Amino acid sequence: MRVNSHVLDAYGQQGVDRAAKTKSESANLPEQSKQPDSTQATSLSISNEAKRLAAANAAVDTEKVAAIKNRIESGEFEVNPTKIAEKILDHLA
């Protein structure tokens, strides 16, 4: 494949221009906005739906996962798009 040097030069210069602009813009920021304030408290809440989904996914059949992984690695695993689509639609209904 041959790359036209004029095109490469134009795109390369745009990248350099963008990088320089970003660097100069960040240099103009006040010092306090560059570093997070470690004295601020952060809170996090997990919705009941997220908790329910996490609990439902907690039980993993490691033997089944290992068997599928082995079939994928050996090339024996076949994907059935119709079956996947049906399962998705069943889940959404």
TIRO-262979 format. One record per atom (N, C-alpha, C): x negated, y negated, z; residue in one letter; atom name. Coordinates in nm, 2 decimals, m for minus. Each point is the difference from the previous one (the first is absolute). Layout:
# TIRO-262979
<tiza c1="X" c2="Y" c3="Z" type="A" atom="CA"/>
...
//
This chain:
# TIRO-262979
<tiza c1="m0.09" c2="0.12" c3="0.00" type="M" atom="N"/>
<tiza c1="0.09" c2="m0.12" c3="0.00" type="M" atom="CA"/>
<tiza c1="m0.09" c2="m0.12" c3="0.00" type="M" atom="C"/>
<tiza c1="0.04" c2="m0.10" c3="m0.08" type="R" atom="N"/>
<tiza c1="m0.08" c2="m0.12" c3="m0.01" type="R" atom="CA"/>
<tiza c1="0.07" c2="m0.12" c3="0.06" type="R" atom="C"/>
<tiza c1="m0.06" c2="m0.07" c3="0.08" type="V" atom="N"/>
<tiza c1="0.06" c2="m0.12" c3="0.07" type="V" atom="CA"/>
<tiza c1="m0.05" c2="m0.12" c3="m0.07" type="V" atom="C"/>
<tiza c1="0.09" c2="m0.09" c3="m0.04" type="N" atom="N"/>
<tiza c1="m0.03" c2="m0.13" c3="m0.05" type="N" atom="CA"/>
<tiza c1="m0.06" c2="m0.09" c3="0.11" type="N" atom="C"/>
<tiza c1="m0.13" c2="m0.04" c3="m0.02" type="S" atom="N"/>
<tiza c1="m0.06" c2="m0.08" c3="0.10" type="S" atom="CA"/>
<tiza c1="0.07" c2="m0.13" c3="0.03" type="S" atom="C"/>
<tiza c1="0.06" c2="m0.06" c3="m0.10" type="H" atom="N"/>
<tiza c1="0.07" c2="m0.13" c3="0.02" type="H" atom="CA"/>
<tiza c1="0.12" c2="0.02" c3="0.09" type="H" atom="C"/>
<tiza c1="0.07" c2="0.11" c3="m0.01" type="V" atom="N"/>
<tiza c1="0.12" c2="0.03" c3="0.09" type="V" atom="CA"/>
<tiza c1="m0.06" c2="0.02" c3="0.14" type="V" atom="C"/>
<tiza c1="m0.10" c2="0.08" c3="0.01" type="L" atom="N"/>
<tiza c1="m0.06" c2="0.04" c3="0.13" type="L" atom="CA"/>
<tiza c1="m0.05" c2="m0.13" c3="0.07" type="L" atom="C"/>
<tiza c1="m0.07" c2="m0.09" c3="m0.08" type="D" atom="N"/>
<tiza c1="m0.05" c2="m0.12" c3="0.06" type="D" atom="CA"/>
<tiza c1="0.12" c2="m0.09" c3="0.05" type="D" atom="C"/>
<tiza c1="0.11" c2="m0.01" c3="m0.08" type="A" atom="N"/>
<tiza c1="0.11" c2="m0.08" c3="0.05" type="A" atom="CA"/>
<tiza c1="0.07" c2="0.06" c3="0.12" type="A" atom="C"/>
<tiza c1="0.02" c2="0.13" c3="0.01" type="Y" atom="N"/>
<tiza c1="0.06" c2="0.05" c3="0.12" type="Y" atom="CA"/>
<tiza c1="m0.09" c2="0.00" c3="0.11" type="Y" atom="C"/>
<tiza c1="m0.13" c2="0.02" c3="m0.02" type="G" atom="N"/>
<tiza c1="m0.10" c2="0.00" c3="0.10" type="G" atom="CA"/>
<tiza c1="m0.01" c2="m0.14" c3="0.07" type="G" atom="C"/>
<tiza c1="0.01" c2="m0.10" c3="m0.08" type="Q" atom="N"/>
<tiza c1="m0.01" c2="m0.14" c3="0.05" type="Q" atom="CA"/>
<tiza c1="0.13" c2="m0.03" c3="0.08" type="Q" atom="C"/>
<tiza c1="0.11" c2="0.05" c3="m0.05" type="Q" atom="N"/>
<tiza c1="0.13" c2="m0.02" c3="0.08" type="Q" atom="CA"/>
<tiza c1="m0.01" c2="0.06" c3="0.14" type="Q" atom="C"/>
<tiza c1="m0.06" c2="0.12" c3="0.01" type="G" atom="N"/>
<tiza c1="m0.02" c2="0.06" c3="0.12" type="G" atom="CA"/>
<tiza c1="m0.09" c2="m0.07" c3="0.09" type="G" atom="C"/>
<tiza c1="m0.11" c2="m0.06" c3="m0.05" type="V" atom="N"/>
<tiza c1="m0.09" c2="m0.08" c3="0.08" type="V" atom="CA"/>
<tiza c1="0.06" c2="m0.12" c3="0.04" type="V" atom="C"/>
<tiza c1="0.08" c2="m0.07" c3="m0.08" type="D" atom="N"/>
<tiza c1="0.07" c2="m0.12" c3="0.03" type="D" atom="CA"/>
<tiza c1="0.10" c2="0.02" c3="0.12" type="D" atom="C"/>
<tiza c1="0.07" c2="0.12" c3="m0.01" type="R" atom="N"/>
<tiza c1="0.10" c2="0.03" c3="0.10" type="R" atom="CA"/>
<tiza c1="m0.07" c2="0.02" c3="0.14" type="R" atom="C"/>
<tiza c1="m0.11" c2="0.08" c3="m0.01" type="A" atom="N"/>
<tiza c1="m0.07" c2="0.03" c3="0.12" type="A" atom="CA"/>
<tiza c1="m0.05" c2="m0.12" c3="0.07" type="A" atom="C"/>
<tiza c1="m0.06" c2="m0.09" c3="m0.08" type="A" atom="N"/>
<tiza c1="m0.05" c2="m0.13" c3="0.05" type="A" atom="CA"/>
<tiza c1="0.11" c2="m0.08" c3="0.06" type="A" atom="C"/>
<tiza c1="0.11" c2="m0.01" c3="m0.06" type="K" atom="N"/>
<tiza c1="0.11" c2="m0.08" c3="0.05" type="K" atom="CA"/>
<tiza c1="0.05" c2="0.05" c3="0.13" type="K" atom="C"/>
<tiza c1="0.02" c2="0.14" c3="0.01" type="T" atom="N"/>
<tiza c1="0.05" c2="0.06" c3="0.12" type="T" atom="CA"/>
<tiza c1="m0.10" c2="m0.03" c3="0.11" type="T" atom="C"/>
<tiza c1="m0.13" c2="0.01" c3="m0.02" type="K" atom="N"/>
<tiza c1="m0.10" c2="m0.02" c3="0.10" type="K" atom="CA"/>
<tiza c1="0.00" c2="m0.14" c3="0.05" type="K" atom="C"/>
<tiza c1="0.01" c2="m0.10" c3="m0.10" type="S" atom="N"/>
<tiza c1="0.00" c2="m0.14" c3="0.04" type="S" atom="CA"/>
<tiza c1="0.13" c2="m0.03" c3="0.08" type="S" atom="C"/>
<tiza c1="0.11" c2="0.06" c3="m0.04" type="E" atom="N"/>
<tiza c1="0.13" c2="m0.03" c3="0.07" type="E" atom="CA"/>
<tiza c1="m0.01" c2="0.05" c3="0.15" type="E" atom="C"/>
<tiza c1="m0.06" c2="0.12" c3="0.02" type="S" atom="N"/>
<tiza c1="m0.01" c2="0.05" c3="0.13" type="S" atom="CA"/>
<tiza c1="m0.10" c2="m0.07" c3="0.09" type="S" atom="C"/>
<tiza c1="m0.10" c2="m0.07" c3="m0.07" type="A" atom="N"/>
<tiza c1="m0.09" c2="m0.08" c3="0.08" type="A" atom="CA"/>
<tiza c1="0.06" c2="m0.12" c3="0.05" type="A" atom="C"/>
<tiza c1="0.11" c2="m0.05" c3="m0.06" type="N" atom="N"/>
<tiza c1="0.06" c2="m0.12" c3="0.04" type="N" atom="CA"/>
<tiza c1="0.11" c2="0.02" c3="0.11" type="N" atom="C"/>
<tiza c1="0.02" c2="0.12" c3="0.03" type="L" atom="N"/>
<tiza c1="0.10" c2="0.03" c3="0.11" type="L" atom="CA"/>
<tiza c1="m0.06" c2="m0.04" c3="0.13" type="L" atom="C"/>
<tiza c1="0.09" c2="m0.05" c3="0.10" type="P" atom="N"/>
<tiza c1="m0.04" c2="m0.03" c3="0.13" type="P" atom="CA"/>
<tiza c1="m0.06" c2="0.13" c3="0.07" type="P" atom="C"/>
<tiza c1="m0.09" c2="m0.01" c3="0.09" type="E" atom="N"/>
<tiza c1="m0.07" c2="0.11" c3="0.06" type="E" atom="CA"/>
<tiza c1="0.10" c2="0.09" c3="0.07" type="E" atom="C"/>
<tiza c1="0.11" c2="m0.06" c3="0.06" type="Q" atom="N"/>
<tiza c1="0.09" c2="0.08" c3="0.08" type="Q" atom="CA"/>
<tiza c1="0.09" c2="0.09" c3="m0.09" type="Q" atom="C"/>
<tiza c1="0.02" c2="m0.04" c3="m0.13" type="S" atom="N"/>
<tiza c1="0.08" c2="0.09" c3="m0.09" type="S" atom="CA"/>
<tiza c1="m0.09" c2="0.11" c3="m0.06" type="S" atom="C"/>
<tiza c1="m0.13" c2="0.00" c3="0.01" type="K" atom="N"/>
<tiza c1="m0.08" c2="0.10" c3="m0.05" type="K" atom="CA"/>
<tiza c1="m0.01" c2="0.13" c3="0.09" type="K" atom="C"/>
<tiza c1="0.02" c2="m0.03" c3="0.13" type="Q" atom="N"/>
<tiza c1="m0.01" c2="0.11" c3="0.10" type="Q" atom="CA"/>
<tiza c1="0.13" c2="0.02" c3="0.08" type="Q" atom="C"/>
<tiza c1="0.04" c2="0.12" c3="0.02" type="P" atom="N"/>
<tiza c1="0.13" c2="0.02" c3="0.07" type="P" atom="CA"/>
<tiza c1="m0.02" c2="m0.04" c3="0.15" type="P" atom="C"/>
<tiza c1="0.10" c2="m0.05" c3="0.06" type="D" atom="N"/>
<tiza c1="0.00" c2="m0.04" c3="0.14" type="D" atom="CA"/>
<tiza c1="0.02" c2="0.12" c3="0.08" type="D" atom="C"/>
<tiza c1="m0.10" c2="0.04" c3="0.08" type="S" atom="N"/>
<tiza c1="0.01" c2="0.13" c3="0.08" type="S" atom="CA"/>
<tiza c1="0.09" c2="m0.02" c3="0.12" type="S" atom="C"/>
<tiza c1="0.04" c2="m0.12" c3="0.03" type="T" atom="N"/>
<tiza c1="0.08" c2="m0.02" c3="0.12" type="T" atom="CA"/>
<tiza c1="0.15" c2="0.01" c3="m0.03" type="T" atom="C"/>
<tiza c1="0.04" c2="0.01" c3="m0.12" type="Q" atom="N"/>
<tiza c1="0.14" c2="0.02" c3="m0.04" type="Q" atom="CA"/>
<tiza c1="0.04" c2="0.14" c3="0.02" type="Q" atom="C"/>
<tiza c1="0.12" c2="0.02" c3="0.06" type="A" atom="N"/>
<tiza c1="0.05" c2="0.14" c3="0.01" type="A" atom="CA"/>
<tiza c1="0.07" c2="0.04" c3="m0.12" type="A" atom="C"/>
<tiza c1="m0.01" c2="0.13" c3="m0.03" type="T" atom="N"/>
<tiza c1="0.06" c2="0.06" c3="m0.12" type="T" atom="CA"/>
<tiza c1="0.10" c2="0.10" c3="0.05" type="T" atom="C"/>
<tiza c1="0.12" c2="0.00" c3="m0.06" type="S" atom="N"/>
<tiza c1="0.10" c2="0.10" c3="0.05" type="S" atom="CA"/>
<tiza c1="0.04" c2="0.09" c3="m0.12" type="S" atom="C"/>
<tiza c1="0.04" c2="0.12" c3="0.02" type="L" atom="N"/>
<tiza c1="0.04" c2="0.09" c3="m0.10" type="L" atom="CA"/>
<tiza c1="0.12" c2="0.08" c3="0.05" type="L" atom="C"/>
<tiza c1="0.10" c2="0.01" c3="m0.08" type="S" atom="N"/>
<tiza c1="0.11" c2="0.09" c3="0.04" type="S" atom="CA"/>
<tiza c1="0.03" c2="0.09" c3="m0.12" type="S" atom="C"/>
<tiza c1="0.04" c2="0.12" c3="0.04" type="I" atom="N"/>
<tiza c1="0.03" c2="0.11" c3="m0.10" type="I" atom="CA"/>
<tiza c1="0.15" c2="0.02" c3="0.01" type="I" atom="C"/>
<tiza c1="0.06" c2="m0.01" c3="m0.12" type="S" atom="N"/>
<tiza c1="0.15" c2="0.02" c3="m0.01" type="S" atom="CA"/>
<tiza c1="0.04" c2="0.14" c3="0.04" type="S" atom="C"/>
<tiza c1="0.12" c2="0.02" c3="0.04" type="N" atom="N"/>
<tiza c1="0.06" c2="0.13" c3="0.03" type="N" atom="CA"/>
<tiza c1="m0.01" c2="0.09" c3="m0.12" type="N" atom="C"/>
<tiza c1="0.02" c2="m0.06" c3="m0.12" type="E" atom="N"/>
<tiza c1="0.00" c2="0.08" c3="m0.12" type="E" atom="CA"/>
<tiza c1="m0.14" c2="0.06" c3="m0.02" type="E" atom="C"/>
<tiza c1="m0.10" c2="m0.09" c3="0.02" type="A" atom="N"/>
<tiza c1="m0.14" c2="0.05" c3="m0.02" type="A" atom="CA"/>
<tiza c1="m0.04" c2="0.11" c3="0.10" type="A" atom="C"/>
<tiza c1="0.05" c2="m0.02" c3="0.13" type="K" atom="N"/>
<tiza c1="m0.02" c2="0.10" c3="0.10" type="K" atom="CA"/>
<tiza c1="0.07" c2="0.14" c3="m0.04" type="K" atom="C"/>
<tiza c1="0.12" c2="m0.01" c3="m0.06" type="R" atom="N"/>
<tiza c1="0.07" c2="0.12" c3="m0.04" type="R" atom="CA"/>
<tiza c1="m0.08" c2="0.07" c3="m0.11" type="R" atom="C"/>
<tiza c1="m0.04" c2="m0.08" c3="m0.10" type="L" atom="N"/>
<tiza c1="m0.08" c2="0.06" c3="m0.11" type="L" atom="CA"/>
<tiza c1="m0.13" c2="0.06" c3="0.04" type="L" atom="C"/>
<tiza c1="m0.07" c2="m0.06" c3="0.10" type="A" atom="N"/>
<tiza c1="m0.12" c2="0.05" c3="0.05" type="A" atom="CA"/>
<tiza c1="0.02" c2="0.13" c3="0.07" type="A" atom="C"/>
<tiza c1="0.11" c2="0.01" c3="0.08" type="A" atom="N"/>
<tiza c1="0.03" c2="0.12" c3="0.07" type="A" atom="CA"/>
<tiza c1="0.04" c2="0.11" c3="m0.10" type="A" atom="C"/>
<tiza c1="0.07" c2="m0.03" c3="m0.11" type="A" atom="N"/>
<tiza c1="0.04" c2="0.10" c3="m0.09" type="A" atom="CA"/>
<tiza c1="m0.12" c2="0.05" c3="m0.08" type="A" atom="C"/>
<tiza c1="m0.10" c2="m0.08" c3="m0.02" type="N" atom="N"/>
<tiza c1="m0.12" c2="0.05" c3="m0.07" type="N" atom="CA"/>
<tiza c1="m0.11" c2="0.05" c3="0.08" type="N" atom="C"/>
<tiza c1="0.03" c2="0.01" c3="0.13" type="A" atom="N"/>
<tiza c1="m0.11" c2="0.05" c3="0.10" type="A" atom="CA"/>
<tiza c1="m0.03" c2="0.14" c3="m0.02" type="A" atom="C"/>
<tiza c1="0.10" c2="0.08" c3="m0.04" type="A" atom="N"/>
<tiza c1="m0.02" c2="0.15" c3="m0.01" type="A" atom="CA"/>
<tiza c1="m0.05" c2="0.03" c3="m0.14" type="A" atom="C"/>
<tiza c1="m0.12" c2="0.04" c3="m0.02" type="V" atom="N"/>
<tiza c1="m0.06" c2="0.03" c3="m0.13" type="V" atom="CA"/>
<tiza c1="m0.04" c2="0.14" c3="0.01" type="V" atom="C"/>
<tiza c1="0.04" c2="0.08" c3="m0.11" type="D" atom="N"/>
<tiza c1="m0.03" c2="0.14" c3="m0.01" type="D" atom="CA"/>
<tiza c1="m0.14" c2="0.00" c3="m0.06" type="D" atom="C"/>
<tiza c1="m0.10" c2="0.01" c3="0.08" type="T" atom="N"/>
<tiza c1="m0.14" c2="0.00" c3="m0.05" type="T" atom="CA"/>
<tiza c1="m0.04" c2="0.11" c3="m0.09" type="T" atom="C"/>
<tiza c1="0.06" c2="0.12" c3="0.03" type="E" atom="N"/>
<tiza c1="m0.02" c2="0.12" c3="m0.09" type="E" atom="CA"/>
<tiza c1="0.05" c2="m0.03" c3="m0.14" type="E" atom="C"/>
<tiza c1="0.12" c2="m0.06" c3="m0.01" type="K" atom="N"/>
<tiza c1="0.07" c2="m0.02" c3="m0.13" type="K" atom="CA"/>
<tiza c1="m0.09" c2="m0.11" c3="m0.07" type="K" atom="C"/>
<tiza c1="m0.04" c2="m0.10" c3="0.07" type="V" atom="N"/>
<tiza c1="m0.09" c2="m0.10" c3="m0.06" type="V" atom="CA"/>
<tiza c1="m0.12" c2="0.06" c3="m0.06" type="V" atom="C"/>
<tiza c1="m0.07" c2="0.09" c3="0.08" type="A" atom="N"/>
<tiza c1="m0.12" c2="0.06" c3="m0.04" type="A" atom="CA"/>
<tiza c1="0.02" c2="0.09" c3="m0.13" type="A" atom="C"/>
<tiza c1="0.12" c2="0.07" c3="0.00" type="A" atom="N"/>
<tiza c1="0.03" c2="0.09" c3="m0.11" type="A" atom="CA"/>
<tiza c1="0.02" c2="m0.09" c3="m0.13" type="A" atom="C"/>
<tiza c1="0.07" c2="m0.11" c3="0.01" type="I" atom="N"/>
<tiza c1="0.02" c2="m0.09" c3="m0.11" type="I" atom="CA"/>
<tiza c1="m0.13" c2="m0.05" c3="m0.05" type="I" atom="C"/>
<tiza c1="m0.08" c2="m0.05" c3="0.10" type="K" atom="N"/>
<tiza c1="m0.13" c2="m0.05" c3="m0.04" type="K" atom="CA"/>
<tiza c1="m0.09" c2="0.10" c3="m0.08" type="K" atom="C"/>
<tiza c1="0.00" c2="0.12" c3="0.05" type="N" atom="N"/>
<tiza c1="m0.07" c2="0.11" c3="m0.07" type="N" atom="CA"/>
<tiza c1="0.05" c2="0.02" c3="m0.14" type="N" atom="C"/>
<tiza c1="0.13" c2="0.00" c3="m0.02" type="R" atom="N"/>
<tiza c1="0.06" c2="0.02" c3="m0.13" type="R" atom="CA"/>
<tiza c1="m0.03" c2="m0.12" c3="m0.09" type="R" atom="C"/>
<tiza c1="0.00" c2="m0.12" c3="0.05" type="I" atom="N"/>
<tiza c1="m0.04" c2="m0.12" c3="m0.08" type="I" atom="CA"/>
<tiza c1="m0.15" c2="0.02" c3="m0.05" type="I" atom="C"/>
<tiza c1="m0.09" c2="0.03" c3="0.10" type="E" atom="N"/>
<tiza c1="m0.14" c2="0.01" c3="m0.03" type="E" atom="CA"/>
<tiza c1="m0.03" c2="0.12" c3="m0.10" type="E" atom="C"/>
<tiza c1="0.08" c2="0.10" c3="0.00" type="S" atom="N"/>
<tiza c1="m0.02" c2="0.11" c3="m0.09" type="S" atom="CA"/>
<tiza c1="0.07" c2="m0.01" c3="m0.13" type="S" atom="C"/>
<tiza c1="0.08" c2="m0.11" c3="m0.01" type="G" atom="N"/>
<tiza c1="0.08" c2="m0.03" c3="m0.13" type="G" atom="CA"/>
<tiza c1="0.12" c2="0.08" c3="m0.01" type="G" atom="C"/>
<tiza c1="0.05" c2="0.07" c3="0.10" type="E" atom="N"/>
<tiza c1="0.12" c2="0.08" c3="0.00" type="E" atom="CA"/>
<tiza c1="0.13" c2="m0.08" c3="0.03" type="E" atom="C"/>
<tiza c1="m0.02" c2="m0.12" c3="0.06" type="F" atom="N"/>
<tiza c1="0.12" c2="m0.08" c3="0.04" type="F" atom="CA"/>
<tiza c1="0.06" c2="m0.06" c3="m0.12" type="F" atom="C"/>
<tiza c1="0.13" c2="0.02" c3="m0.02" type="E" atom="N"/>
<tiza c1="0.08" c2="m0.06" c3="m0.11" type="E" atom="CA"/>
<tiza c1="0.10" c2="m0.10" c3="0.05" type="E" atom="C"/>
<tiza c1="0.00" c2="m0.11" c3="m0.06" type="V" atom="N"/>
<tiza c1="0.10" c2="m0.11" c3="0.04" type="V" atom="CA"/>
<tiza c1="0.13" c2="0.02" c3="m0.08" type="V" atom="C"/>
<tiza c1="0.11" c2="0.00" c3="0.07" type="N" atom="N"/>
<tiza c1="0.13" c2="0.01" c3="m0.07" type="N" atom="CA"/>
<tiza c1="0.07" c2="m0.14" c3="0.01" type="N" atom="C"/>
<tiza c1="m0.01" c2="m0.08" c3="m0.10" type="P" atom="N"/>
<tiza c1="0.06" c2="m0.14" c3="0.01" type="P" atom="CA"/>
<tiza c1="0.15" c2="0.00" c3="0.03" type="P" atom="C"/>
<tiza c1="0.07" c2="0.10" c3="m0.05" type="T" atom="N"/>
<tiza c1="0.14" c2="0.01" c3="0.02" type="T" atom="CA"/>
<tiza c1="0.03" c2="0.02" c3="0.15" type="T" atom="C"/>
<tiza c1="m0.07" c2="0.09" c3="0.06" type="K" atom="N"/>
<tiza c1="0.02" c2="0.03" c3="0.14" type="K" atom="CA"/>
<tiza c1="m0.03" c2="m0.12" c3="0.08" type="K" atom="C"/>
<tiza c1="m0.11" c2="m0.07" c3="m0.03" type="I" atom="N"/>
<tiza c1="m0.04" c2="m0.12" c3="0.07" type="I" atom="CA"/>
<tiza c1="0.11" c2="m0.10" c3="0.00" type="I" atom="C"/>
<tiza c1="0.05" c2="m0.03" c3="m0.12" type="A" atom="N"/>
<tiza c1="0.11" c2="m0.10" c3="m0.02" type="A" atom="CA"/>
<tiza c1="0.12" c2="0.04" c3="0.08" type="A" atom="C"/>
<tiza c1="0.04" c2="0.13" c3="m0.01" type="E" atom="N"/>
<tiza c1="0.12" c2="0.04" c3="0.08" type="E" atom="CA"/>
<tiza c1="m0.02" c2="m0.02" c3="0.15" type="E" atom="C"/>
<tiza c1="m0.12" c2="0.03" c3="0.05" type="K" atom="N"/>
<tiza c1="m0.03" c2="m0.02" c3="0.14" type="K" atom="CA"/>
<tiza c1="0.01" c2="m0.15" c3="0.04" type="K" atom="C"/>
<tiza c1="m0.06" c2="m0.09" c3="m0.09" type="I" atom="N"/>
<tiza c1="0.01" c2="m0.14" c3="0.03" type="I" atom="CA"/>
<tiza c1="0.14" c2="m0.05" c3="0.00" type="I" atom="C"/>
<tiza c1="0.08" c2="0.05" c3="m0.10" type="L" atom="N"/>
<tiza c1="0.14" c2="m0.04" c3="0.00" type="L" atom="CA"/>
<tiza c1="0.08" c2="0.05" c3="0.12" type="L" atom="C"/>
<tiza c1="m0.03" c2="0.12" c3="0.04" type="D" atom="N"/>
<tiza c1="0.07" c2="0.06" c3="0.12" type="D" atom="CA"/>
<tiza c1="m0.03" c2="m0.09" c3="0.12" type="D" atom="C"/>
<tiza c1="m0.13" c2="m0.04" c3="0.01" type="H" atom="N"/>
<tiza c1="m0.04" c2="m0.08" c3="0.12" type="H" atom="CA"/>
<tiza c1="0.06" c2="m0.14" c3="0.00" type="H" atom="C"/>
<tiza c1="0.03" c2="m0.05" c3="m0.12" type="L" atom="N"/>
<tiza c1="0.05" c2="m0.14" c3="m0.01" type="L" atom="CA"/>
<tiza c1="0.16" c2="0.01" c3="0.02" type="L" atom="C"/>
<tiza c1="0.06" c2="0.11" c3="m0.02" type="A" atom="N"/>
<tiza c1="0.14" c2="0.01" c3="0.01" type="A" atom="CA"/>
<tiza c1="0.05" c2="0.00" c3="0.14" type="A" atom="C"/>
//
